[in-house]
Amino acid sequence: MAIENGEWIMHGLPWDDPYRIRSWEELIHWVDEVGFLPLFKNEIQGFSAEEHTSDQFWWSGDPQQDPWEWRQLIARSGLVAYGKFFDRKAGFISKAWFPHFANWRRDGYDFDSRWDEELASRRQKRIMDQFLSQPEQYSFQLKRLAGFGKDGEKNFEGTVTDLQMSGYLLIRDFRQRRNKKGQPYGWPISVYATPEALWGYEHISSAYAAPPAQSRQLVYEQVRRNFPSATEAALHRVLGWDR
């Protein structure tokens, strides 16, 4: 996705291209194959969902054709992880590869250990504490419970993004609010959860025996294997992680 002559331009495949991804289920299968996939085009050629879908139906609201709608269905499925994992931008990570991603980004620390070592901020702690009693949190609910707002903590969105980049949170679903009668209304809102709530602590921690630097190298090699144009510098920028 880019701005050209003042207009948003999507870079996708022709409608009749045999390699075009045609459904959210196909997109999940491809994420499982490649391991890591940003949602939008970046400087690594082909390394995005955008470049392998049609540009005709983005933001159309059609769940059968619109990749923007697909991201909601994919997050809800729980088959792959969705969140802001790539240079603070959205994308997908397969279940098989998430443990190495978490080991690298967490630098070997569960969140409690990171807090004990004074490596996490107070804002991050206030957010993560909300998942001790409730495995999923609407974004507006999480913001209120964690004490963010006009007279409270600042930079809620930035803090939640940092926690996704660090491998501690993901977007589990998009749901509408419900009124007092239980009826849905408004736009779908992000629902956050921990990876452990989605796939279990044993799976998420399964790469902890490896040094975080080794996990990072395995992630880089996996992306480069599937997207050969990826240079070391481009990988560093697109994967985007300088703690």
N, C-alpha and C positions, 0 to 999 in steps of 0.2 A: 504494500500500500504506500503510495507516494502522492505528493501534491505537485501537479504539473499544470502550469498556466492557471493557477488558482483553483484547480479542481482535484478532488480525490480520484486517483486512478488505481484500479486493482489490476494486478498482474497474474492472470490465470491462464488455463489451457482452453483452446477452442472447444465448443460444446460437443463436437463430434470426434474429438481426440480420443483414441482408444485407451490412453493412459490416464484420462481424467478420472478423479475420484468422484463417485456418483452418489454416495450416501454416507451418513455418519458411521454406519457399521464398517464400511470400507476404510474410512479414515482411522478407526480404531485398529483395524488389522494392520494398517501401514505403520501406525505408531508402535505397535507391538514388534514390527519387523525392524524399524530403524532405531527405536529406543527413545529418541528425543526429537521434538518437532515444534518450533515456534509457530504461532498462529499466522503471523504476518511476515511478508517478505523482508529480508535483511541482506547484508552484504555477502553472505554465503549462498551461492547460486543453488536454487532448488530446495533450500533448507527452510521450508515453510509449508503450511497447509494452503495458504493463498495461491501459491504457484502451481498447485496440483489440483485445483478446483476451478470451476467456471467463474468468470467475473460477472456473470449476468444476474445472479440472484442474491448477492450479498445484501443484507439488510432489507430483504423483501418480506421477511416474516413467514416465509413458506418453510416449514420444518422438513419437507421432503427435499428441498433444493438449496436452502440458505445455510452456508457454512457458519454464519453467526449464530443461527439457531442450533446448529449441530453441536456447538461447544457446550450448550446447555444440556443437551441429551447425553453427550459424552461424559460430562461431569457427573450427571445423575446416575449413569450406569455403574460408576465405580470400577470400571474395567481398566482404565488408565487414569493417571493423575492430571488434573488441569489446574493451572494457577499462573502467577507471575513469576516464572522461573528463569527467564532469559533477558538479562539486562533490564530487569524491572518491567518486562513485557510478558504477555500471556503466551502460553503454549502447553504442550502435552509431554508427559513422561510415562513410559511403560511401567507396569508393575515390576517386571523383571529387573529394570535398570534403576528404579527409585532407590534401593538401598545404597548403591554406590554414589548416587547423587546426594543423598542425605549424609552419608559418611564424609564426603568431601565438603559440602557446604556447612555442616555442623562442626567440622574440624574435630570429629570424634566425641562431641559433647551432646548428651541429652540436655534438654532445656534446663532442668533443675541443676545439673552440674555446671552449666554455663552461668547460671545466676549465682551459684555458690562461689564460683571463681571470679565474680564481679566482671563478667564479660558481656552480660546482657543489661539492657537499659531498664529503668523502672517502668517505662511505658510498655515495653515488651512483656515484662513480668505481669503487669496488670491485665494485659490481654490474655496471655497464656493461662493465667489462673482461672479464667472463666470456663476453660474446657475441663477442669477437674471434676465438675459436677454435671456438666452438660456437654455431650460429645459434639453437638452441632450448634452453631450460633448464626442467626441472621446478622448481617453487617450492622444494621441499625441497632439491634439489640446488644450486640457485642460492644459497640461504641458507647452505649449508655451504661452498661454494666461495668465496663472498664474505666469509667470516669472521664471519658473524653467529651468535649463539647465547649460551649461558649465560655463557661466559667471553670472548666476543668483542664484536663490534659489536651495538648495540641498535637496535630499531625497524625491523626488516626490512620488515614490512608497510607501515608508513608511508612508508618510502623508496621501495619499489616503486610505491606509489600515486602518490607525487610524480612519479616518472619517467613513469608513464602520463599523468598530468595535464599533464606537460610535452611530451607527444608523442614521447617517446623509446622507450617500450615499449608493448606491447599483449599481450593474452592470445590466444595462437595456437591453443590447444586445451585440452581437459581429458582426461587419460589416467590410467589406473590404474597403480600401481606393478607391477613384475614380480618374482617370486621367482627363486631360482637356477635353477629349471627353465624360466624364461621364461613362467610362467603369471601372468596378471593377478590382482590382489587389491586389496581395499579400495575406498574411494571415489575417483572421478576427481579428479585434482589439476590445478591450473592449470599450464599450460606457457606460459612467456613467450618473446617474440621481439621483435626490433626491427621497426618498420614497413618499414625498408629490406630486411630479410631476406624479408619477405612480398611487397613490391611493387617493390623495386628502388630504388636511390638516385636515379636520374634522375626517377622519378615523384614520390617523396617531396619532393625538392628543387625541383620544378617551379614552386613559387610563391615561391621565395626572392627573385626579382627585385622582388616587391612589398614595400613597407614592412609590418612586422608589424601596425601599427595598421590598415592597409587590409585585411589579411586578417581581422582581428578584426571589422571593420565588415561585411565580406562575409558572415561567419558569422552575425552578428546579423541581417542583412537576410534571409538564407536562412531562418532559423528564424522570423522574424516574418512572412515571406511565407506560410509554410505553417501557422503558428499565430498568427493575428492578435491573440489576446488577450495576447500577450507584450509587456509593457512593457520599457523600457530597464532599469528596476530589477530586474524579474523575470529578464530575460535575464542580467544581471550575477550574480544570486544562483544561478540554476540552472546556468548554464555555469560559474560558480564558479571564477574564476581571479584571485587576487591573489598574485603571486609573493612 
